[in-house]
Amino acid sequence: MAGWVTKKCDLNIAVNNNNHHTEEISTERLVVRRGQPFTITVSFTRLMCVEKNLIWSTEPLAYT
């Protein structure tokens, strides 16, 4: 069974930057403020069951 491959990742730059009042800083890059929510939309090459297959982490990754 093949794993999930990212097909598209939309950073929703216009909406997020507007909500964070950073649209004057950049309209081409995502600029968000700490502590405020933002939206990223990720599409995969196959369907997934969110309850079984999706894990979110906001902790920094450990690099070796």
KOLKE-238200 format. One line per field, with one value per residue: residue number from 1; residue in three letters; x, y, z of N, C-alpha, C in turn; chain. Coordinates in steps of 0.02 Angstrom, whole numbers, plus 50000, padded with zeros to 5 digits. Each point is the difference from the previous one (the first is absolute). Layout:
<rs>
num <- (NUM|...)
residu <- (ALA|...)
n.u <- (X|...)
n.v <- (Y|...)
n.w <- (Z|...)
ca.u <- (X|...)
ca.v <- (Y|...)
ca.w <- (Z|...)
c.u <- (X|...)
c.v <- (Y|...)
c.w <- (Z|...)
chaine <- (A|...)
</rs>
This chain:
<rs>
num <- (1|2|3|4|5|6|7|8|9|10|11|12|13|14|15|16|17|18|19|20|21|22|23|24|25|26|27|28|29|30|31|32|33|34|35|36|37|38|39|40|41|42|43|44|45|46|47|48|49|50|51|52|53|54|55|56|57|58|59|60|61|62|63|64)
residu <- (MET|ALA|GLY|TRP|VAL|THR|LYS|LYS|CYS|ASP|LEU|ASN|ILE|ALA|VAL|ASN|ASN|ASN|ASN|HIS|HIS|THR|GLU|GLU|ILE|SER|THR|GLU|ARG|LEU|VAL|VAL|ARG|ARG|GLY|GLN|PRO|PHE|THR|ILE|THR|VAL|SER|PHE|THR|ARG|LEU|MET|CYS|VAL|GLU|LYS|ASN|LEU|ILE|TRP|SER|THR|GLU|PRO|LEU|ALA|TYR|THR)
n.u <- (50042|49990|50049|49987|49989|50035|49939|49975|50035|49941|50045|49952|50050|49957|49965|50052|50032|49941|49986|50064|49968|50021|49943|50017|50014|49952|49995|50065|50010|49994|49968|50009|49956|50047|49971|50001|49939|50018|49987|50014|49992|50000|50015|49973|50040|49983|49940|49984|50003|49974|49949|50019|50004|49971|50062|49984|50055|50000|50027|50057|50021|50020|50052|50023)
n.v <- (49941|50043|50039|50049|50026|50053|50017|50034|50054|50023|50048|50007|50020|50013|49946|49958|50027|49999|49939|49995|50038|49952|50016|50050|49948|49956|49995|49983|50019|49944|50050|49961|50017|49996|49942|50016|49975|49950|50003|49935|49996|49936|49987|49939|49953|49987|49973|50034|49960|50060|49964|49965|50047|50044|50020|50046|50032|50037|49945|50029|49984|49941|50036|49950)
n.w <- (50000|49952|50021|50040|49941|50021|49981|50052|50013|50020|50003|49954|49962|49952|50015|50007|49949|49969|50021|49981|49956|49958|49969|50040|50039|49982|49934|50002|50063|50034|50029|50054|50046|50045|50014|49935|49992|49959|49936|49996|49935|50020|49937|50004|49977|50062|50008|50054|50052|50010|50023|49947|49953|50039|50006|50045|49988|50055|50022|50015|49940|50024|49986|49963)
ca.u <- (49958|50041|49988|49971|50046|49970|49985|49999|50000|49979|50012|49947|50039|49961|49954|50038|50035|49950|49977|50055|50019|50068|49998|50046|50068|50009|49941|50024|50022|49958|50027|49950|50022|50000|49941|49937|49989|50005|49976|50039|49961|50044|49965|50041|49985|49945|49958|50021|49952|50031|50001|50050|50062|50026|50030|50028|50047|50026|50066|50056|50027|50069|50044|50062)
ca.v <- (50059|50061|50053|50061|50046|50067|50023|50073|50032|50069|50037|50050|50060|50062|50000|49998|50064|50050|49988|50015|50070|50000|50004|50053|49973|49957|49970|49939|49952|49996|50034|49996|50023|49949|49996|50008|49943|50009|49942|49971|49947|49950|49949|49940|49962|49953|50018|49976|50004|50049|49972|49946|50012|50067|50020|50068|50016|50068|50000|49998|49935|49990|49986|49967)
ca.w <- (50000|49994|50050|49975|49969|49996|49933|50000|50065|49992|50061|50007|50016|50000|50058|50063|50010|50016|50068|50046|49986|49975|49927|49975|50004|49942|49969|49967|50051|50059|50058|50053|50066|50052|50043|49963|49956|49928|49963|49945|49969|49970|49960|49990|49940|50014|50056|50066|50055|50045|50067|50005|49964|50004|50064|49997|50054|49997|50032|49952|49985|50021|49944|50020)
c.u <- (50044|49981|49969|50055|49965|49992|50004|50000|49987|50008|49948|50029|49957|49955|50038|50036|49951|49976|50053|50026|50074|50002|50044|50073|50014|49933|50019|50021|49952|50035|49944|50029|49992|49936|49934|49991|50009|49979|50048|49959|50048|49957|50048|49977|49946|49962|50028|49943|50033|50006|50056|50069|50032|50024|50031|50047|50024|50067|50054|50023|50072|50041|50064|50055)
c.v <- (50062|50050|50061|50044|50067|50020|50076|50024|50074|50036|50054|50069|50062|50004|50003|50067|50056|49992|50018|50071|50005|50006|50054|49978|49958|49977|49935|49946|50001|50033|50000|50022|49944|50004|50009|49941|50019|49935|49981|49942|49953|49948|49943|49962|49947|50023|49974|50006|50043|49971|49949|50020|50068|50016|50069|50009|50071|50006|50000|49928|49996|49981|49968|50015)
c.w <- (50000|50054|49967|49972|49994|49928|49996|50072|49990|50067|50013|50019|50005|50062|50065|50013|50016|50073|50052|49991|49978|49924|49972|50004|49938|49973|49966|50049|50059|50059|50052|50066|50050|50041|49965|49953|49927|49966|49945|49973|49964|49964|49988|49939|50012|50062|50065|50049|50054|50071|50010|49976|50010|50070|49990|50059|49991|50034|49946|49990|50024|49939|50026|49950)
chaine <- (A|A|A|A|A|A|A|A|A|A|A|A|A|A|A|A|A|A|A|A|A|A|A|A|A|A|A|A|A|A|A|A|A|A|A|A|A|A|A|A|A|A|A|A|A|A|A|A|A|A|A|A|A|A|A|A|A|A|A|A|A|A|A|A)
</rs>
